[in-house]
Amino acid sequence: MNTIRLSIVAPNGEIFNDDVKTVTLPGKEGEFGVLPGHASLVSSLTVGVIMIEKENGTEAVAINWGHVKVSESAVDVLVDGAVSLTHGEDSSAAKAIEKAKALVNSVSDANISIAAVEAKINSFA
């Protein structure tokens, strides 16, 4: 299967590093998807949710802002703050959702609808 390497790094360490089928990123100019073989680019990211489609399911990571470098074989994401929304135990999932909401709401100058981002976060409850 054709995959692309995704790496998400925050100041406190690596959040995600694995091969994925696709990744959807919250760009400053709107969401955009990346598939294997994508043209190279560098973009700013805004508050939102990174949607990750793996061979065996989907994952999500809420971010406040960052930058991404895309090449044909890799996607390297550097973010200021991130919370993984991976399904796990009910109590840890609920804590992750609350952390993600707090992270999203900490971005006071965001020019997007925080309600839309929170709705995506709540879909993992």
C-alpha positions as CSV (number, residue, x, y, z in Angstrom):
1,M,0.0,0.0,0.0
2,N,1.2,3.5,-0.8
3,T,1.9,5.5,2.4
4,I,3.5,8.8,3.5
5,R,5.5,9.3,6.7
6,L,3.9,11.7,9.1
7,S,5.8,13.3,12.0
8,I,4.2,15.7,14.5
9,V,6.5,17.4,17.0
10,A,5.7,19.8,19.8
11,P,8.1,21.5,22.3
12,N,7.4,18.8,24.8
13,G,8.3,16.0,22.4
14,E,7.1,13.8,19.6
15,I,3.3,13.4,19.3
16,F,3.1,11.1,16.3
17,N,5.5,9.3,14.0
18,D,4.2,6.7,11.6
19,D,3.3,5.8,8.0
20,V,-0.2,7.0,7.0
21,K,-2.5,6.8,4.0
22,T,-3.6,10.4,4.2
23,V,-3.5,13.4,6.5
24,T,-5.8,16.5,6.6
25,L,-4.2,19.6,8.1
26,P,-5.8,22.9,9.3
27,G,-4.0,25.4,7.1
28,K,-4.2,29.2,7.5
29,E,-6.2,29.4,4.2
30,G,-8.3,26.4,5.0
31,E,-8.0,22.6,5.5
32,F,-6.0,20.6,3.0
33,G,-5.3,17.0,2.5
34,V,-1.9,15.3,1.7
35,L,-1.5,12.0,-0.1
36,P,1.6,10.1,-0.9
37,G,3.4,11.7,-3.8
38,H,2.1,15.2,-2.9
39,A,3.9,18.2,-4.4
40,S,6.4,19.8,-2.0
41,L,5.2,22.8,0.0
42,V,5.6,24.7,3.3
43,S,2.5,26.1,5.0
44,S,1.4,27.8,8.3
45,L,-1.2,25.9,10.4
46,T,-3.9,27.4,12.5
47,V,-5.9,26.1,15.5
48,G,-7.7,22.9,14.5
49,V,-7.6,19.2,14.3
50,I,-5.1,17.1,12.2
51,M,-7.0,14.1,10.9
52,I,-4.8,11.1,10.3
53,E,-6.0,8.1,8.2
54,K,-3.9,5.0,8.9
55,E,-4.3,1.5,7.4
56,N,-6.1,0.3,10.5
57,G,-8.2,3.3,11.4
58,T,-8.1,7.0,12.1
59,E,-6.5,9.2,14.7
60,A,-6.7,12.9,15.4
61,V,-4.5,15.5,17.0
62,A,-5.8,18.9,18.2
63,I,-3.3,21.8,17.7
64,N,-3.1,25.5,18.5
65,W,-0.8,26.6,15.6
66,G,2.3,25.5,13.8
67,H,4.0,24.9,10.5
68,V,4.2,22.0,8.0
69,K,6.7,20.9,5.5
70,V,5.4,18.5,2.9
71,S,7.5,16.4,0.4
72,E,6.5,13.5,-1.8
73,S,7.3,11.0,0.9
74,A,7.0,12.8,4.2
75,V,4.9,15.4,6.2
76,D,6.8,17.1,9.0
77,V,4.6,19.1,11.4
78,L,6.0,21.4,14.0
79,V,3.4,22.8,16.5
80,D,3.4,25.0,19.5
81,G,0.9,22.8,21.4
82,A,-0.9,19.5,20.6
83,V,-3.2,17.0,22.3
84,S,-3.6,13.5,20.8
85,L,-7.3,12.5,20.6
86,T,-6.6,8.8,20.1
87,H,-9.3,6.5,21.5
88,G,-8.2,4.7,24.6
89,E,-9.7,4.2,28.1
90,D,-12.9,6.3,28.6
91,S,-11.3,8.3,31.4
92,S,-8.1,9.1,29.5
93,A,-10.1,10.0,26.4
94,A,-12.3,12.4,28.4
95,K,-9.2,14.0,29.8
96,A,-7.6,14.4,26.3
97,I,-10.8,16.0,25.0
98,E,-10.8,18.5,27.9
99,K,-7.1,19.3,27.3
100,A,-7.8,19.7,23.6
101,K,-10.7,22.1,24.3
102,A,-8.5,24.2,26.7
103,L,-5.7,24.3,24.0
104,V,-8.1,25.4,21.3
105,N,-9.7,28.1,23.5
106,S,-6.2,29.4,24.5
107,V,-5.9,30.9,20.9
108,S,-7.5,34.2,21.4
109,D,-6.6,35.7,18.0
110,A,-7.8,32.8,15.9
111,N,-9.9,34.0,12.9
112,I,-11.8,30.8,12.6
113,S,-14.8,29.4,14.3
114,I,-13.7,27.8,17.6
115,A,-17.1,26.1,17.7
116,A,-16.3,24.2,14.5
117,V,-13.0,22.9,16.0
118,E,-14.7,22.0,19.3
119,A,-17.3,20.0,17.3
120,K,-14.5,18.0,15.7
121,I,-12.9,17.4,19.1
122,N,-16.3,16.3,20.6
123,S,-16.8,13.8,17.9
124,F,-14.1,11.7,19.6
125,A,-16.0,11.5,22.9
